[in-house]
Amino acid sequence: MRWVMVIGILVFVGFLTFFIMQNPETTKPSIEKESEEEVPMLMAEMVQTEIASAQNVGTTLSWVVIGFAVFMQLIAWIAAASKLGAVKKSGESIKERFSHLDAIEVYFDLPLYFGLLGTVMAFILITLYPEAGLMFAYVSTGVGIIVSVILRLFYLTPYRQELISRSRDLDV
């Protein structure tokens, strides 16, 4: 599981570097001095160019935040499914499996936490680039809620119900 996190972080950093390098306006200065004594005047065209450049960077970084949030949701899904699979494969008693389910329940909350992390990152991005829009912040939280609900409804709850019915069968 640790290698998945390391690879995920490396992919995210590479993805971020790729998008930043794709925008040449972010790597070169837009105002060049013609001489040491002469200070260039601020022209409307220069302001328009810088505003357009900032909007492009803000939009690109917003999509990077969304990509990162979705990637983190995928990692949370894999972590929860693998922990639940380990509990299912264990040959322990039903009572011990219930205790293990209680212990790994935090993995089913990870999508919520990762969604909030994406929202915070998006709000920081909006502070730096107001043109980025609030949609990206809300998408991150929404995806986290949806993934958490899916994990609980389709993985955790059916397995708990299965264990409950097995324990009833053993009691009879």
MDTraj code that builds the backbone (N, CA, C; nanometers):
import mdtraj as md
import numpy as np

residues = "MET ARG TRP VAL MET VAL ILE GLY ILE LEU VAL PHE VAL GLY PHE LEU THR PHE PHE ILE MET GLN ASN PRO GLU THR THR LYS PRO SER ILE GLU LYS GLU SER GLU GLU GLU VAL PRO MET LEU MET ALA GLU MET VAL GLN THR GLU ILE ALA SER ALA GLN ASN VAL GLY THR THR LEU SER TRP VAL VAL ILE GLY PHE ALA VAL PHE MET GLN LEU ILE ALA TRP ILE ALA ALA ALA SER LYS LEU GLY ALA VAL LYS LYS SER GLY GLU SER ILE LYS GLU ARG PHE SER HIS LEU ASP ALA ILE GLU VAL TYR PHE ASP LEU PRO LEU TYR PHE GLY LEU LEU GLY THR VAL MET ALA PHE ILE LEU ILE THR LEU TYR PRO GLU ALA GLY LEU MET PHE ALA TYR VAL SER THR GLY VAL GLY ILE ILE VAL SER VAL ILE LEU ARG LEU PHE TYR LEU THR PRO TYR ARG GLN GLU LEU ILE SER ARG SER ARG ASP LEU ASP VAL".split()
xyz = np.array([
    [0.0820, -0.1193, 0.0000],
    [0.0000, 0.0000, 0.0000],
    [0.0862, 0.1254, 0.0000],
    [0.2022, 0.1188, 0.0666],
    [0.2890, 0.2360, 0.0711],
    [0.3436, 0.2697, -0.0654],
    [0.3759, 0.1688, -0.1438],
    [0.4313, 0.1971, -0.2769],
    [0.3280, 0.2633, -0.3657],
    [0.1990, 0.2334, -0.3451],
    [0.0934, 0.2993, -0.4221],
    [0.0900, 0.4484, -0.3881],
    [0.1052, 0.4819, -0.2604],
    [0.1067, 0.6228, -0.2195],
    [0.2282, 0.6943, -0.2777],
    [0.3457, 0.6297, -0.2727],
    [0.4675, 0.6919, -0.3261],
    [0.4540, 0.7143, -0.4758],
    [0.4057, 0.6145, -0.5478],
    [0.3867, 0.6284, -0.6921],
    [0.2834, 0.7359, -0.7205],
    [0.1776, 0.7414, -0.6411],
    [0.0741, 0.8434, -0.6590],
    [0.1284, 0.9834, -0.6418],
    [0.2097, 1.0042, -0.5406],
    [0.2683, 1.1367, -0.5186],
    [0.3625, 1.1732, -0.6322],
    [0.4418, 1.0774, -0.6782],
    [0.5324, 1.1045, -0.7903],
    [0.4559, 1.1370, -0.9180],
    [0.3479, 1.0659, -0.9428],
    [0.2656, 1.0936, -1.0611],
    [0.2039, 1.2328, -1.0509],
    [0.1559, 1.2693, -0.9330],
    [0.0962, 1.4017, -0.9145],
    [0.1991, 1.5121, -0.9376],
    [0.3182, 1.4964, -0.8827],
    [0.4223, 1.5976, -0.9019],
    [0.4606, 1.6063, -1.0496],
    [0.4716, 1.4930, -1.1157],
    [0.5006, 1.4939, -1.2590],
    [0.3896, 1.5590, -1.3388],
    [0.2659, 1.5300, -1.3040],
    [0.1498, 1.5879, -1.3706],
    [0.1479, 1.7396, -1.3534],
    [0.1745, 1.7855, -1.2319],
    [0.1782, 1.9287, -1.2035],
    [0.2917, 1.9961, -1.2803],
    [0.4076, 1.9341, -1.2828],
    [0.5214, 1.9886, -1.3566],
    [0.4917, 1.9961, -1.5052],
    [0.4276, 1.8941, -1.5583],
    [0.3938, 1.8924, -1.7004],
    [0.3037, 2.0096, -1.7368],
    [0.1988, 2.0335, -1.6559],
    [0.1064, 2.1422, -1.6875],
    [0.1691, 2.2794, -1.6700],
    [0.2557, 2.2933, -1.5736],
    [0.3212, 2.4222, -1.5552],
    [0.4170, 2.4489, -1.6708],
    [0.4869, 2.3469, -1.7162],
    [0.5816, 2.3648, -1.8266],
    [0.5109, 2.3818, -1.9613],
    [0.3864, 2.3385, -1.9721],
    [0.3111, 2.3548, -2.0961],
    [0.2770, 2.5001, -2.1224],
    [0.2689, 2.5817, -2.0176],
    [0.2318, 2.7213, -2.0309],
    [0.3588, 2.8056, -2.0317],
    [0.4081, 2.8472, -2.1498],
    [0.5356, 2.9185, -2.1556],
    [0.5307, 3.0558, -2.0902],
    [0.4129, 3.1137, -2.0730],
    [0.4047, 3.2452, -2.0106],
    [0.4434, 3.2406, -1.8632],
    [0.4336, 3.1210, -1.8006],
    [0.4673, 3.1122, -1.6589],
    [0.6169, 3.1011, -1.6364],
    [0.6932, 3.0644, -1.7388],
    [0.8358, 3.0436, -1.7196],
    [0.9214, 3.1587, -1.7707],
    [0.8670, 3.2487, -1.8491],
    [0.9480, 3.3602, -1.8986],
    [0.8908, 3.4923, -1.8477],
    [0.9781, 3.5876, -1.8227],
    [0.9276, 3.7170, -1.7778],
    [0.8578, 3.7894, -1.8908],
    [0.7490, 3.8581, -1.8579],
    [0.6718, 3.9256, -1.9611],
    [0.7198, 4.0677, -1.9850],
    [0.7931, 4.1241, -1.8916],
    [0.8438, 4.2599, -1.9071],
    [0.9959, 4.2521, -1.9123],
    [1.0520, 4.2929, -2.0214],
    [1.1965, 4.2931, -2.0366],
    [1.2447, 4.4372, -2.0387],
    [1.3519, 4.4618, -1.9670],
    [1.4065, 4.5965, -1.9649],
    [1.4917, 4.6168, -2.0894],
    [1.4704, 4.7294, -2.1538],
    [1.5490, 4.7596, -2.2730],
    [1.6852, 4.8139, -2.2338],
    [1.6911, 4.8862, -2.1265],
    [1.8190, 4.9351, -2.0772],
    [1.8096, 4.9503, -1.9268],
    [1.9217, 4.9711, -1.8647],
    [1.9248, 4.9830, -1.7200],
    [1.8520, 5.1077, -1.6700],
    [1.8601, 5.2183, -1.7434],
    [1.8020, 5.3432, -1.6984],
    [1.6540, 5.3547, -1.7318],
    [1.6095, 5.2865, -1.8335],
    [1.4740, 5.3029, -1.8832],
    [1.3781, 5.2057, -1.8152],
    [1.2711, 5.2574, -1.7588],
    [1.1690, 5.1750, -1.6960],
    [1.0504, 5.1683, -1.7920],
    [1.0062, 5.0463, -1.8277],
    [0.8959, 5.0376, -1.9242],
    [0.7651, 5.0877, -1.8639],
    [0.6826, 5.1415, -1.9498],
    [0.5515, 5.1889, -1.9076],
    [0.4542, 5.0717, -1.9058],
    [0.3565, 5.0806, -1.8206],
    [0.2545, 4.9786, -1.8124],
    [0.1514, 5.0048, -1.9211],
    [0.1421, 4.9130, -2.0144],
    [0.0499, 4.9306, -2.1254],
    [-0.0695, 4.8377, -2.1086],
    [-0.1800, 4.8770, -2.1694],
    [-0.3041, 4.7992, -2.1583],
    [-0.2858, 4.6595, -2.2171],
    [-0.2084, 4.6488, -2.3238],
    [-0.1871, 4.5176, -2.3861],
    [-0.1129, 4.4240, -2.2906],
    [-0.0177, 4.4799, -2.2172],
    [0.0581, 4.3982, -2.1227],
    [-0.0334, 4.3490, -2.0102],
    [-0.1210, 4.4355, -1.9629],
    [-0.2138, 4.3977, -1.8569],
    [-0.3086, 4.2887, -1.9065],
    [-0.3602, 4.3055, -2.0277],
    [-0.4505, 4.2049, -2.0860],
    [-0.3791, 4.0707, -2.0991],
    [-0.2537, 4.0728, -2.1427],
    [-0.1763, 3.9496, -2.1584],
    [-0.1568, 3.8807, -2.0240],
    [-0.1244, 3.9567, -1.9226],
    [-0.1028, 3.8992, -1.7901],
    [-0.2315, 3.8437, -1.7303],
    [-0.3427, 3.9106, -1.7532],
    [-0.4717, 3.8610, -1.7040],
    [-0.5064, 3.7296, -1.7729],
    [-0.4867, 3.7237, -1.9036],
    [-0.5143, 3.5993, -1.9776],
    [-0.4223, 3.4875, -1.9302],
    [-0.2968, 3.5197, -1.9056],
    [-0.2015, 3.4200, -1.8571],
    [-0.2426, 3.3687, -1.7194],
    [-0.2846, 3.4580, -1.6313],
    [-0.3283, 3.4172, -1.4976],
    [-0.4522, 3.3293, -1.5046],
    [-0.5435, 3.3605, -1.5966],
    [-0.6625, 3.2768, -1.6119],
    [-0.6250, 3.1378, -1.6610],
    [-0.5309, 3.1292, -1.7542],
    [-0.4866, 2.9988, -1.8042],
    [-0.4205, 2.9170, -1.6943],
    [-0.3358, 2.9807, -1.6154],
    [-0.2692, 2.9103, -1.5061],
    [-0.3721, 2.8669, -1.4020],
    [-0.4661, 2.9545, -1.3688],
    [-0.5692, 2.9195, -1.2709],
    [-0.6538, 2.8029, -1.3166],
    [-0.6935, 2.8032, -1.4430],
    [-0.7742, 2.6929, -1.4960],
    [-0.6943, 2.5628, -1.4968],
    [-0.5699, 2.5692, -1.5405],
    [-0.4854, 2.4495, -1.5439],
    [-0.4651, 2.3939, -1.4036],
    [-0.4340, 2.4806, -1.3091],
    [-0.4143, 2.4337, -1.1721],
    [-0.5441, 2.3799, -1.1118],
    [-0.6571, 2.4356, -1.1492],
    [-0.7854, 2.3839, -1.1010],
    [-0.8065, 2.2408, -1.1483],
    [-0.7768, 2.2159, -1.2743],
    [-0.7909, 2.0801, -1.3265],
    [-0.6906, 1.9854, -1.2607],
    [-0.5726, 2.0356, -1.2268],
    [-0.4748, 1.9533, -1.1562],
    [-0.5283, 1.9173, -1.0183],
    [-0.5921, 2.0131, -0.9501],
    [-0.6503, 1.9849, -0.8178],
    [-0.7598, 1.8797, -0.8306],
    [-0.8440, 1.8915, -0.9323],
    [-0.9498, 1.7915, -0.9530],
    [-0.8886, 1.6548, -0.9832],
    [-0.7880, 1.6518, -1.0683],
    [-0.7205, 1.5256, -1.0980],
    [-0.6592, 1.4638, -0.9735],
    [-0.5982, 1.5478, -0.8908],
    [-0.5391, 1.5004, -0.7663],
    [-0.6469, 1.4469, -0.6728],
    [-0.7589, 1.5166, -0.6636],
    [-0.8678, 1.4731, -0.5760],
    [-0.9240, 1.3385, -0.6215],
    [-0.9422, 1.3223, -0.7512],
    [-0.9934, 1.1947, -0.8039],
    [-0.8920, 1.0833, -0.7808],
    [-0.7644, 1.1152, -0.8006],
    [-0.6594, 1.0162, -0.7776],
    [-0.6569, 0.9733, -0.6309],
    [-0.6708, 1.0680, -0.5399],
    [-0.6725, 1.0348, -0.3982],
    [-0.7962, 0.9508, -0.3623],
    [-0.9087, 0.9772, -0.4298],
    [-1.0286, 0.8951, -0.4076],
    [-1.0030, 0.7511, -0.4506],
    [-0.9318, 0.7355, -0.5611],
    [-0.8975, 0.6017, -0.6086],
    [-0.8084, 0.5298, -0.5081],
    [-0.7131, 0.6005, -0.4522],
    [-0.6255, 0.5410, -0.3504],
    [-0.7071, 0.5014, -0.2273],
    [-0.8010, 0.5866, -0.1861],
    [-0.8857, 0.5553, -0.0707],
    [-0.9702, 0.4316, -0.0980],
    [-1.0240, 0.4222, -0.2191],
    [-1.1052, 0.3062, -0.2573],
    [-1.0216, 0.1788, -0.2496],
    [-0.9014, 0.1826, -0.3058],
    [-0.8135, 0.0650, -0.3053],
    [-0.7768, 0.0265, -0.1625],
    [-0.7468, 0.1259, -0.0792],
    [-0.7093, 0.0981, 0.0599],
    [-0.8249, 0.0328, 0.1353],
    [-0.9450, 0.0859, 0.1211],
    [-1.0604, 0.0297, 0.1914],
    [-1.0909, -0.1110, 0.1421],
    [-1.0878, -0.1303, 0.0116],
    [-1.1178, -0.2629, -0.0435],
    [-1.0132, -0.3660, -0.0017],
    [-0.8872, -0.3264, 0.0023],
    [-0.7835, -0.4224, 0.0408],
    [-0.7927, -0.4580, 0.1885],
    [-0.8225, -0.3603, 0.2738],
    [-0.8375, -0.3898, 0.4172],
    [-0.9589, -0.4792, 0.4427],
    [-1.0693, -0.4518, 0.3727],
    [-1.1874, -0.5358, 0.3881],
    [-1.1597, -0.6765, 0.3351],
    [-1.0870, -0.6861, 0.2243],
    [-1.0507, -0.8171, 0.1709],
    [-0.9648, -0.8969, 0.2682],
    [-0.8750, -0.8279, 0.3394],
    [-0.7924, -0.8966, 0.4384],
    [-0.8768, -0.9495, 0.5538],
    [-0.9769, -0.8734, 0.5946],
    [-1.0654, -0.9205, 0.7027],
    [-1.1469, -1.0410, 0.6542],
    [-1.1948, -1.0334, 0.5295],
    [-1.2750, -1.1448, 0.4756],
    [-1.1921, -1.2723, 0.4653],
    [-1.0654, -1.2598, 0.4275],
    [-0.9803, -1.3771, 0.4070],
    [-0.9274, -1.4348, 0.5372],
    [-0.9326, -1.3575, 0.6430],
    [-0.8815, -1.4077, 0.7714],
    [-0.9715, -1.5212, 0.8197],
    [-0.9133, -1.6172, 0.8828],
    [-0.9895, -1.7317, 0.9322],
    [-1.0355, -1.7134, 1.0749],
    [-1.0544, -1.5906, 1.1164],
    [-1.0886, -1.5623, 1.2549],
    [-1.2379, -1.5811, 1.2798],
    [-1.2729, -1.5770, 1.4054],
    [-1.4134, -1.5922, 1.4419],
    [-1.4916, -1.4677, 1.3993],
    [-1.6235, -1.4811, 1.4012],
    [-1.7103, -1.3703, 1.3597],
    [-1.6950, -1.2519, 1.4539],
    [-1.6808, -1.2794, 1.5823],
    [-1.6643, -1.1707, 1.6790],
    [-1.5352, -1.0938, 1.6526],
    [-1.4291, -1.1652, 1.6232],
    [-1.3018, -1.0994, 1.5932],
    [-1.3098, -1.0211, 1.4625],
    [-1.3835, -1.0725, 1.3660],
    [-1.3998, -0.9999, 1.2386],
    [-1.4753, -0.8687, 1.2606],
    [-1.5758, -0.8711, 1.3493],
    [-1.6464, -0.7460, 1.3817],
    [-1.5505, -0.6447, 1.4440],
    [-1.4614, -0.6926, 1.5325],
    [-1.3659, -0.5982, 1.5919],
    [-1.2706, -0.5435, 1.4872],
    [-1.2294, -0.6268, 1.3922],
    [-1.1428, -0.5779, 1.2839],
    [-1.2172, -0.4772, 1.1957],
    [-1.3450, -0.5015, 1.1707],
    [-1.4235, -0.4058, 1.0917],
    [-1.4326, -0.2705, 1.1613],
    [-1.4471, -0.2731, 1.2925],
    [-1.4494, -0.1470, 1.3666],
    [-1.3144, -0.0759, 1.3562],
    [-1.2075, -0.1543, 1.3573],
    [-1.0736, -0.0956, 1.3508],
    [-1.0429, -0.0351, 1.2137],
    [-1.0952, -0.0937, 1.1068],
    [-1.0633, -0.0434, 0.9721],
    [-1.1686, 0.0529, 0.9188],
    [-1.2645, 0.0895, 1.0001],
    [-1.3705, 0.1777, 0.9531],
    [-1.3184, 0.3138, 0.9063],
    [-1.2042, 0.3566, 0.9567],
    [-1.1468, 0.4847, 0.9151],
    [-1.1132, 0.4834, 0.7656],
    [-1.0840, 0.3671, 0.7092],
    [-1.0544, 0.3581, 0.5663],
    [-1.1769, 0.3917, 0.4811],
    [-1.2948, 0.3694, 0.5366],
    [-1.4166, 0.4016, 0.4641],
    [-1.4532, 0.5493, 0.4783],
    [-1.3842, 0.6189, 0.5693],
    [-1.4004, 0.7641, 0.5824],
    [-1.2936, 0.8413, 0.5058],
    [-1.1889, 0.7735, 0.4604],
    [-1.0815, 0.8412, 0.3873],
    [-1.1307, 0.9242, 0.2687],
    [-1.2264, 0.8761, 0.1890],
    [-1.2727, 0.9602, 0.0777],
    [-1.3279, 1.0956, 0.1239],
    [-1.3930, 1.0988, 0.2387],
    [-1.4435, 1.2261, 0.2909],
    [-1.3281, 1.3195, 0.3247],
    [-1.2266, 1.2652, 0.3899],
    [-1.1116, 1.3470, 0.4278],
    [-1.0352, 1.3952, 0.3052],
    [-1.0180, 1.3067, 0.2074],
    [-0.9484, 1.3466, 0.0854],
    [-1.0304, 1.4500, 0.0083],
    [-1.1623, 1.4372, 0.0118],
    [-1.2475, 1.5366, -0.0533],
    [-1.2336, 1.6729, 0.0117],
    [-1.2270, 1.6751, 0.1439],
    [-1.2065, 1.8012, 0.2145],
    [-1.0682, 1.8592, 0.1852],
    [-0.9680, 1.7727, 0.1738],
    [-0.8348, 1.8192, 0.1373],
    [-0.8366, 1.8846, -0.0004],
    [-0.9043, 1.8226, -0.0949],
    [-0.9167, 1.8816, -0.2285],
    [-0.9905, 2.0138, -0.2254],
    [-1.0916, 2.0251, -0.1394],
    [-1.1657, 2.1506, -0.1263],
    [-1.0772, 2.2607, -0.0710],
    [-0.9995, 2.2285, 0.0308],
    [-0.9082, 2.3280, 0.0874],
    [-0.8056, 2.3721, -0.0175],
    [-0.7520, 2.2756, -0.0917],
    [-0.6558, 2.3110, -0.1976],
    [-0.7211, 2.3992, -0.3030],
    [-0.8449, 2.3684, -0.3380],
    [-0.9146, 2.4488, -0.4387],
    [-0.9424, 2.5893, -0.3874],
    [-0.9777, 2.6026, -0.2598],
    [-1.0016, 2.7365, -0.2048],
    [-0.8724, 2.8174, -0.1973],
    [-0.7616, 2.7522, -0.1678],
    [-0.6329, 2.8221, -0.1717],
    [-0.6040, 2.8684, -0.3137],
    [-0.6313, 2.7821, -0.4100],
    [-0.6114, 2.8174, -0.5506],
    [-0.7015, 2.9336, -0.5907],
    [-0.8245, 2.9338, -0.5426],
    [-0.9181, 3.0424, -0.5742],
    [-0.8691, 3.1743, -0.5133],
    [-0.8057, 3.1660, -0.3971],
    [-0.7499, 3.2862, -0.3364],
    [-0.6400, 3.3446, -0.4239],
    [-0.5583, 3.2583, -0.4829],
    [-0.4494, 3.3049, -0.5681],
    [-0.4972, 3.3424, -0.7078],
    [-0.5929, 3.2655, -0.7593],
    [-0.6474, 3.2878, -0.8940],
    [-0.7994, 3.2923, -0.8849],
    [-0.8572, 3.4101, -0.8630],
    [-1.0030, 3.4192, -0.8445],
    [-1.0832, 3.3698, -0.9645],
    [-1.0227, 3.3648, -1.0822],
    [-1.0939, 3.3210, -1.2016],
    [-1.1163, 3.1699, -1.2036],
    [-1.0516, 3.0979, -1.1119],
    [-1.0579, 2.9521, -1.1147],
    [-1.1998, 2.9006, -1.0911],
    [-1.2777, 2.9669, -1.0106],
    [-1.4163, 2.9267, -0.9895],
    [-1.4324, 2.8329, -0.8718],
    [-1.5510, 2.8347, -0.8148],
    [-1.5817, 2.7518, -0.6985],
    [-1.6174, 2.6081, -0.7358],
    [-1.6487, 2.5824, -0.8608],
    [-1.6923, 2.4500, -0.9020],
    [-1.5911, 2.3421, -0.8625],
    [-1.4638, 2.3723, -0.8750],
    [-1.3624, 2.2722, -0.8480],
    [-1.3577, 2.2354, -0.6996],
    [-1.3836, 2.3321, -0.6143],
    [-1.3863, 2.3032, -0.4707],
    [-1.5047, 2.2136, -0.4365],
    [-1.6191, 2.2435, -0.4932],
    [-1.7381, 2.1645, -0.4622],
    [-1.7327, 2.0247, -0.5238],
    [-1.6701, 2.0119, -0.6381],
    [-1.6581, 1.8803, -0.7014],
    [-1.5756, 1.7874, -0.6132],
    [-1.4700, 1.8387, -0.5557],
    [-1.3847, 1.7569, -0.4711],
    [-1.4613, 1.7011, -0.3515],
    [-1.5372, 1.7852, -0.2849],
    [-1.6160, 1.7393, -0.1702],
    [-1.7253, 1.6426, -0.2150],
    [-1.7917, 1.6743, -0.3252],
    [-1.8981, 1.5876, -0.3760],
    [-1.8478, 1.4497, -0.4118],
    [-1.7336, 1.4424, -0.4777],
    [-1.6769, 1.3123, -0.5145],
    [-1.6399, 1.2342, -0.3882],
    [-1.5864, 1.3026, -0.2875],
    [-1.5519, 1.2348, -0.1620],
    [-1.6735, 1.1756, -0.0932],
    [-1.7818, 1.2504, -0.0920],
    [-1.9049, 1.2003, -0.0297],
    [-1.9587, 1.0803, -0.1069],
    [-1.9611, 1.0906, -0.2376],
    [-2.0147, 0.9815, -0.3203],
    [-1.9318, 0.8546, -0.3041],
    [-1.7999, 0.8672, -0.3077],
    [-1.7139, 0.7489, -0.2950],
    [-1.7300, 0.6858, -0.1569],
    [-1.7384, 0.7666, -0.0537],
    [-1.7556, 0.7130, 0.0807],
    [-1.8884, 0.6383, 0.0938],
    [-1.9940, 0.6941, 0.0392],
    [-2.1248, 0.6284, 0.0449],
    [-2.1226, 0.4974, -0.0333],
    [-2.0618, 0.4973, -0.1500],
    [-2.0537, 0.3737, -0.2300],
    [-1.9769, 0.2660, -0.1554],
    [-1.8630, 0.3033, -0.0951],
    [-1.7845, 0.2044, -0.0207],
    [-1.8643, 0.1459, 0.0959],
    [-1.9354, 0.2321, 0.1653],
    [-2.0125, 0.1827, 0.2794],
    [-2.1329, 0.0997, 0.2362],
    [-2.2041, 0.1444, 0.1320],
    [-2.3261, 0.0733, 0.0898],
    [-2.2974, -0.0582, 0.0184],
    [-2.1924, -0.0626, -0.0617],
    [-2.1698, -0.1808, -0.1441],
    [-2.0599, -0.2730, -0.0933],
    [-1.9805, -0.2281, 0.0032],
    [-1.8742, -0.3129, 0.0564],
    [-1.8948, -0.3444, 0.2048],
    [-1.8964, -0.2396, 0.2874],
    [-1.8957, -0.2594, 0.4314],
    [-2.0289, -0.3133, 0.4845],
    [-2.1384, -0.2494, 0.4500],
    [-2.2693, -0.2896, 0.5029],
    [-2.3084, -0.4322, 0.4611],
    [-2.2945, -0.4716, 0.3342],
    [-2.3301, -0.6106, 0.3005],
    [-2.2457, -0.7146, 0.3749],
    [-2.1176, -0.6827, 0.3962],
    [-2.0345, -0.7791, 0.4685],
    [-2.0755, -0.7874, 0.6158],
    [-2.1076, -0.6739, 0.6743],
    [-2.1566, -0.6771, 0.8127],
    [-2.2873, -0.7558, 0.8230],
    [-2.3763, -0.7367, 0.7264],
    [-2.5023, -0.8117, 0.7276],
    [-2.4766, -0.9610, 0.7116],
    [-2.3796, -0.9950, 0.6292],
    [-2.3437, -1.1358, 0.6116],
    [-2.2916, -1.1947, 0.7429],
    [-2.2069, -1.1186, 0.8125],
    [-2.1550, -1.1669, 0.9410],
    [-2.2653, -1.1797, 1.0456],
    [-2.3604, -1.0865, 1.0446],
    [-2.4728, -1.0943, 1.1380],
    [-2.5554, -1.2187, 1.1124],
    [-2.5834, -1.2470, 0.9833],
    [-2.6630, -1.3659, 0.9529],
    [-2.5860, -1.4937, 0.9856],
    [-2.4549, -1.4942, 0.9687],
    [-2.3751, -1.6114, 1.0064],
    [-2.3769, -1.6333, 1.1572],
    [-2.3688, -1.5231, 1.2306],
    [-2.3692, -1.5370, 1.3782],
    [-2.5058, -1.5864, 1.4272],
    [-2.6136, -1.5468, 1.3604],
    [-2.7492, -1.5976, 1.3956],
    [-2.7588, -1.7461, 1.3649],
    [-2.7006, -1.7869, 1.2518],
    [-2.7055, -1.9288, 1.2165],
    [-2.6274, -2.0129, 1.3164],
    [-2.5182, -1.9583, 1.3692],
    [-2.4399, -2.0337, 1.4677],
    [-2.5098, -2.0407, 1.6026],
    [-2.5888, -1.9368, 1.6332],
    [-2.6611, -1.9334, 1.7614],
    [-2.7792, -2.0305, 1.7634],
    [-2.8351, -2.0606, 1.6462],
    [-2.9530, -2.1465, 1.6385],
    [-2.9177, -2.2881, 1.6577],
])
top = md.Topology()
chain = top.add_chain()
for i, resn in enumerate(residues, 1):
    res = top.add_residue(resn, chain, resSeq=i)
    for name in ("N", "CA", "C"):
        top.add_atom(name, md.element.get_by_symbol(name[0]), res)
traj = md.Trajectory(xyz[None], top)
